[in-house]
Amino acid sequence: MPTDPVGRFLAALDPEHREAISAAPREEQERLAAAWERELEADTELDTLDELSPPAAEHEAARRVLEREDG
């Protein structure tokens, strides 16, 4: 399992988004990974989900970050 923020963020994405984000410049990957980490830290609903399933919480946070980017 990756330990750097970008690697962890990429691992939390679904395969389609992982491929697209992997092709993005490193700066963009870092920016999205930082937003993902902030989402994980700030959302109390994700805290509860994290207690039940850390991968599910990470995936949900990644989905939210990408949704904001697309929206």
N, CA, C and O atoms as a GROMACS GRO file, in nm:
protein
  284
    1MET      N    1   0.084  -0.118   0.000
    1MET     CA    2   0.000   0.000   0.000
    1MET      C    3   0.089   0.124   0.000
    1MET      O    4   0.183   0.132   0.078
    2PRO      N    5   0.059   0.220  -0.087
    2PRO     CA    6   0.139   0.342  -0.094
    2PRO      C    7   0.130   0.422   0.037
    2PRO      O    8   0.028   0.420   0.106
    3THR      N    9   0.239   0.491   0.068
    3THR     CA   10   0.240   0.572   0.190
    3THR      C   11   0.241   0.721   0.161
    3THR      O   12   0.207   0.801   0.248
    4ASP      N   13   0.280   0.761   0.040
    4ASP     CA   14   0.279   0.903   0.007
    4ASP      C   15   0.135   0.946  -0.026
    4ASP      O   16   0.056   0.864  -0.072
    5PRO      N   17   0.102   1.074  -0.003
    5PRO     CA   18  -0.036   1.120  -0.025
    5PRO      C   19  -0.087   1.095  -0.167
    5PRO      O   20  -0.202   1.054  -0.185
    6VAL      N   21  -0.005   1.119  -0.266
    6VAL     CA   22  -0.050   1.099  -0.405
    6VAL      C   23  -0.078   0.951  -0.430
    6VAL      O   24  -0.180   0.917  -0.490
    7GLY      N   25   0.010   0.865  -0.385
    7GLY     CA   26  -0.010   0.722  -0.403
    7GLY      C   27  -0.135   0.672  -0.332
    7GLY      O   28  -0.210   0.591  -0.386
    8ARG      N   29  -0.158   0.721  -0.211
    8ARG     CA   30  -0.278   0.682  -0.136
    8ARG      C   31  -0.404   0.734  -0.205
    8ARG      O   32  -0.504   0.664  -0.212
    9PHE      N   33  -0.397   0.858  -0.257
    9PHE     CA   34  -0.511   0.914  -0.328
    9PHE      C   35  -0.542   0.832  -0.453
    9PHE      O   36  -0.657   0.798  -0.479
   10LEU      N   37  -0.438   0.801  -0.530
   10LEU     CA   38  -0.458   0.721  -0.651
   10LEU      C   39  -0.517   0.584  -0.616
   10LEU      O   40  -0.604   0.534  -0.688
   11ALA      N   41  -0.472   0.524  -0.508
   11ALA     CA   42  -0.524   0.393  -0.467
   11ALA      C   43  -0.671   0.401  -0.428
   11ALA      O   44  -0.743   0.302  -0.440
   12ALA      N   45  -0.715   0.517  -0.380
   12ALA     CA   46  -0.854   0.533  -0.337
   12ALA      C   47  -0.950   0.556  -0.454
   12ALA      O   48  -1.072   0.544  -0.437
   13LEU      N   49  -0.896   0.588  -0.570
   13LEU     CA   50  -0.980   0.615  -0.687
   13LEU      C   51  -1.026   0.486  -0.754
   13LEU      O   52  -0.964   0.381  -0.740
   14ASP      N   53  -1.137   0.497  -0.827
   14ASP     CA   54  -1.179   0.384  -0.909
   14ASP      C   55  -1.081   0.375  -1.027
   14ASP      O   56  -1.014   0.474  -1.059
   15PRO      N   57  -1.072   0.260  -1.092
   15PRO     CA   58  -0.971   0.241  -1.197
   15PRO      C   59  -0.974   0.344  -1.309
   15PRO      O   60  -0.869   0.387  -1.356
   16GLU      N   61  -1.092   0.385  -1.351
   16GLU     CA   62  -1.102   0.482  -1.461
   16GLU      C   63  -1.040   0.616  -1.422
   16GLU      O   64  -0.961   0.674  -1.496
   17HIS      N   65  -1.077   0.665  -1.303
   17HIS     CA   66  -1.022   0.793  -1.258
   17HIS      C   67  -0.874   0.781  -1.224
   17HIS      O   68  -0.797   0.875  -1.245
   18ARG      N   69  -0.834   0.667  -1.171
   18ARG     CA   70  -0.693   0.646  -1.137
   18ARG      C   71  -0.606   0.662  -1.261
   18ARG      O   72  -0.501   0.726  -1.257
   19GLU      N   73  -0.650   0.603  -1.371
   19GLU     CA   74  -0.574   0.612  -1.496
   19GLU      C   75  -0.565   0.756  -1.544
   19GLU      O   76  -0.458   0.802  -1.585
   20ALA      N   77  -0.676   0.828  -1.538
   20ALA     CA   78  -0.678   0.968  -1.584
   20ALA      C   79  -0.591   1.057  -1.496
   20ALA      O   80  -0.515   1.139  -1.547
   21ILE      N   81  -0.601   1.042  -1.366
   21ILE     CA   82  -0.523   1.125  -1.274
   21ILE      C   83  -0.376   1.088  -1.281
   21ILE      O   84  -0.290   1.175  -1.267
   22SER      N   85  -0.345   0.962  -1.302
   22SER     CA   86  -0.205   0.919  -1.315
   22SER      C   87  -0.138   0.986  -1.435
   22SER      O   88  -0.017   1.009  -1.434
   23ALA      N   89  -0.217   1.017  -1.537
   23ALA     CA   90  -0.163   1.081  -1.657
   23ALA      C   91  -0.149   1.232  -1.641
   23ALA      O   92  -0.085   1.297  -1.725
   24ALA      N   93  -0.206   1.289  -1.537
   24ALA     CA   94  -0.199   1.433  -1.513
   24ALA      C   95  -0.060   1.471  -1.462
   24ALA      O   96   0.013   1.386  -1.411
   25PRO      N   97  -0.024   1.598  -1.476
   25PRO     CA   98   0.106   1.643  -1.422
   25PRO      C   99   0.114   1.620  -1.271
   25PRO      O  100   0.012   1.621  -1.202
   26ARG      N  101   0.234   1.599  -1.222
   26ARG     CA  102   0.256   1.571  -1.080
   26ARG      C  103   0.198   1.680  -0.990
   26ARG      O  104   0.144   1.651  -0.884
   27GLU      N  105   0.208   1.806  -1.032
   27GLU     CA  106   0.154   1.916  -0.953
   27GLU      C  107   0.003   1.903  -0.934
   27GLU      O  108  -0.050   1.930  -0.826
   28GLU      N  109  -0.066   1.862  -1.040
   28GLU     CA  110  -0.210   1.842  -1.033
   28GLU      C  111  -0.243   1.725  -0.940
   28GLU      O  112  -0.336   1.734  -0.860
   29GLN      N  113  -0.167   1.618  -0.950
   29GLN     CA  114  -0.187   1.503  -0.862
   29GLN      C  115  -0.168   1.545  -0.716
   29GLN      O  116  -0.246   1.504  -0.630
   30GLU      N  117  -0.065   1.625  -0.688
   30GLU     CA  118  -0.039   1.670  -0.552
   30GLU      C  119  -0.150   1.760  -0.501
   30GLU      O  120  -0.190   1.752  -0.385
   31ARG      N  121  -0.201   1.847  -0.588
   31ARG     CA  122  -0.310   1.936  -0.550
   31ARG      C  123  -0.436   1.857  -0.514
   31ARG      O  124  -0.501   1.885  -0.414
   32LEU      N  125  -0.468   1.759  -0.596
   32LEU     CA  126  -0.586   1.676  -0.569
   32LEU      C  127  -0.566   1.590  -0.444
   32LEU      O  128  -0.660   1.572  -0.366
   33ALA      N  129  -0.446   1.539  -0.425
   33ALA     CA  130  -0.419   1.458  -0.306
   33ALA      C  131  -0.431   1.544  -0.180
   33ALA      O  132  -0.481   1.496  -0.078
   34ALA      N  133  -0.386   1.668  -0.185
   34ALA     CA  134  -0.399   1.757  -0.070
   34ALA      C  135  -0.547   1.786  -0.041
   34ALA      O  136  -0.588   1.788   0.074
   35ALA      N  137  -0.626   1.808  -0.146
   35ALA     CA  138  -0.770   1.830  -0.127
   35ALA      C  139  -0.835   1.706  -0.068
   35ALA      O  140  -0.925   1.716   0.016
   36TRP      N  141  -0.791   1.589  -0.111
   36TRP     CA  142  -0.843   1.463  -0.060
   36TRP      C  143  -0.812   1.448   0.088
   36TRP      O  144  -0.898   1.408   0.166
   37GLU      N  145  -0.690   1.479   0.126
   37GLU     CA  146  -0.653   1.470   0.268
   37GLU      C  147  -0.735   1.568   0.353
   37GLU      O  148  -0.777   1.534   0.463
   38ARG      N  149  -0.757   1.689   0.301
   38ARG     CA  150  -0.841   1.786   0.374
   38ARG      C  151  -0.983   1.734   0.389
   38ARG      O  152  -1.045   1.751   0.493
   39GLU      N  153  -1.034   1.671   0.284
   39GLU     CA  154  -1.170   1.614   0.289
   39GLU      C  155  -1.178   1.505   0.396
   39GLU      O  156  -1.275   1.499   0.471
   40LEU      N  157  -1.078   1.420   0.402
   40LEU     CA  158  -1.076   1.314   0.502
   40LEU      C  159  -1.070   1.371   0.644
   40LEU      O  160  -1.135   1.319   0.735
   41GLU      N  161  -0.994   1.477   0.662
   41GLU     CA  162  -0.978   1.537   0.795
   41GLU      C  163  -1.100   1.616   0.839
   41GLU      O  164  -1.133   1.617   0.958
   42ALA      N  165  -1.168   1.681   0.746
   42ALA     CA  166  -1.272   1.777   0.781
   42ALA      C  167  -1.412   1.718   0.794
   42ALA      O  168  -1.493   1.772   0.869
   43ASP      N  169  -1.441   1.612   0.725
   43ASP     CA  170  -1.578   1.561   0.720
   43ASP      C  171  -1.604   1.460   0.831
   43ASP      O  172  -1.541   1.354   0.835
   44THR      N  173  -1.695   1.493   0.921
   44THR     CA  174  -1.725   1.404   1.034
   44THR      C  175  -1.796   1.277   0.989
   44THR      O  176  -1.781   1.174   1.054
   45GLU      N  177  -1.872   1.282   0.882
   45GLU     CA  178  -1.935   1.160   0.831
   45GLU      C  179  -1.830   1.060   0.787
   45GLU      O  180  -1.846   0.939   0.807
   46LEU      N  181  -1.722   1.109   0.728
   46LEU     CA  182  -1.615   1.020   0.686
   46LEU      C  183  -1.542   0.961   0.806
   46LEU      O  184  -1.491   0.850   0.799
   47ASP      N  185  -1.538   1.036   0.918
   47ASP     CA  186  -1.477   0.981   1.039
   47ASP      C  187  -1.550   0.854   1.082
   47ASP      O  188  -1.486   0.754   1.118
   48THR      N  189  -1.681   0.858   1.080
   48THR     CA  190  -1.761   0.741   1.117
   48THR      C  191  -1.738   0.628   1.018
   48THR      O  192  -1.719   0.513   1.058
   49LEU      N  193  -1.740   0.660   0.890
   49LEU     CA  194  -1.717   0.558   0.788
   49LEU      C  195  -1.576   0.501   0.801
   49LEU      O  196  -1.555   0.382   0.780
   50ASP      N  197  -1.480   0.586   0.835
   50ASP     CA  198  -1.341   0.543   0.851
   50ASP      C  199  -1.329   0.438   0.962
   50ASP      O  200  -1.248   0.345   0.953
   51GLU      N  201  -1.408   0.455   1.066
   51GLU     CA  202  -1.406   0.357   1.175
   51GLU      C  203  -1.458   0.221   1.128
   51GLU      O  204  -1.411   0.116   1.173
   52LEU      N  205  -1.553   0.223   1.037
   52LEU     CA  206  -1.612   0.099   0.986
   52LEU      C  207  -1.529   0.040   0.872
   52LEU      O  208  -1.507  -0.081   0.865
   53SER      N  209  -1.483   0.126   0.783
   53SER     CA  210  -1.408   0.080   0.666
   53SER      C  211  -1.318   0.192   0.614
   53SER      O  212  -1.363   0.276   0.537
   54PRO      N  213  -1.193   0.195   0.656
   54PRO     CA  214  -1.103   0.301   0.608
   54PRO      C  215  -1.096   0.311   0.454
   54PRO      O  216  -1.097   0.423   0.403
   55PRO      N  217  -1.088   0.200   0.379
   55PRO     CA  218  -1.085   0.214   0.233
   55PRO      C  219  -1.211   0.279   0.177
   55PRO      O  220  -1.203   0.356   0.082
   56ALA      N  221  -1.326   0.249   0.235
   56ALA     CA  222  -1.451   0.309   0.187
   56ALA      C  223  -1.451   0.459   0.212
   56ALA      O  224  -1.497   0.536   0.128
   57ALA      N  225  -1.400   0.501   0.327
   57ALA     CA  226  -1.393   0.644   0.358
   57ALA      C  227  -1.298   0.714   0.262
   57ALA      O  228  -1.328   0.823   0.214
   58GLU      N  229  -1.185   0.652   0.233
   58GLU     CA  230  -1.089   0.712   0.141
   58GLU      C  231  -1.147   0.720   0.001
   58GLU      O  232  -1.128   0.821  -0.068
   59HIS      N  233  -1.218   0.617  -0.041
   59HIS     CA  234  -1.280   0.619  -0.174
   59HIS      C  235  -1.387   0.728  -0.182
   59HIS      O  236  -1.394   0.800  -0.281
   60GLU      N  237  -1.470   0.741  -0.079
   60GLU     CA  238  -1.575   0.842  -0.078
   60GLU      C  239  -1.514   0.983  -0.081
   60GLU      O  240  -1.565   1.070  -0.152
   61ALA      N  241  -1.408   1.005  -0.007
   61ALA     CA  242  -1.342   1.136  -0.008
   61ALA      C  243  -1.286   1.166  -0.147
   61ALA      O  244  -1.296   1.279  -0.195
   62ALA      N  245  -1.226   1.066  -0.210
   62ALA     CA  246  -1.172   1.085  -0.345
   62ALA      C  247  -1.284   1.116  -0.444
   62ALA      O  248  -1.269   1.204  -0.529
   63ARG      N  249  -1.395   1.046  -0.431
   63ARG     CA  250  -1.509   1.072  -0.520
   63ARG      C  251  -1.557   1.216  -0.504
   63ARG      O  252  -1.586   1.284  -0.603
   64ARG      N  253  -1.566   1.262  -0.380
   64ARG     CA  254  -1.612   1.400  -0.354
   64ARG      C  255  -1.517   1.504  -0.413
   64ARG      O  256  -1.561   1.603  -0.471
   65VAL      N  257  -1.388   1.481  -0.398
   65VAL     CA  258  -1.290   1.576  -0.453
   65VAL      C  259  -1.304   1.584  -0.605
   65VAL      O  260  -1.307   1.693  -0.661
   66LEU      N  261  -1.314   1.470  -0.670
   66LEU     CA  262  -1.327   1.470  -0.817
   66LEU      C  263  -1.461   1.529  -0.861
   66LEU      O  264  -1.468   1.594  -0.965
   67GLU      N  265  -1.564   1.507  -0.783
   67GLU     CA  266  -1.695   1.564  -0.815
   67GLU      C  267  -1.689   1.716  -0.811
   67GLU      O  268  -1.746   1.784  -0.897
   68ARG      N  269  -1.621   1.771  -0.712
   68ARG     CA  270  -1.605   1.917  -0.703
   68ARG      C  271  -1.523   1.970  -0.820
   68ARG      O  272  -1.551   2.078  -0.871
   69GLU      N  273  -1.423   1.894  -0.861
   69GLU     CA  274  -1.340   1.936  -0.974
   69GLU      C  275  -1.420   1.940  -1.103
   69GLU      O  276  -1.403   2.030  -1.185
   70ASP      N  277  -1.508   1.842  -1.120
   70ASP     CA  278  -1.588   1.834  -1.241
   70ASP      C  279  -1.706   1.930  -1.240
   70ASP      O  280  -1.756   1.972  -1.344
   71GLY      N  281  -1.751   1.964  -1.119
   71GLY     CA  282  -1.871   2.045  -1.103
   71GLY      C  283  -1.845   2.189  -1.117
   71GLY      O  284  -1.937   2.269  -1.106
   0.00000   0.00000   0.00000
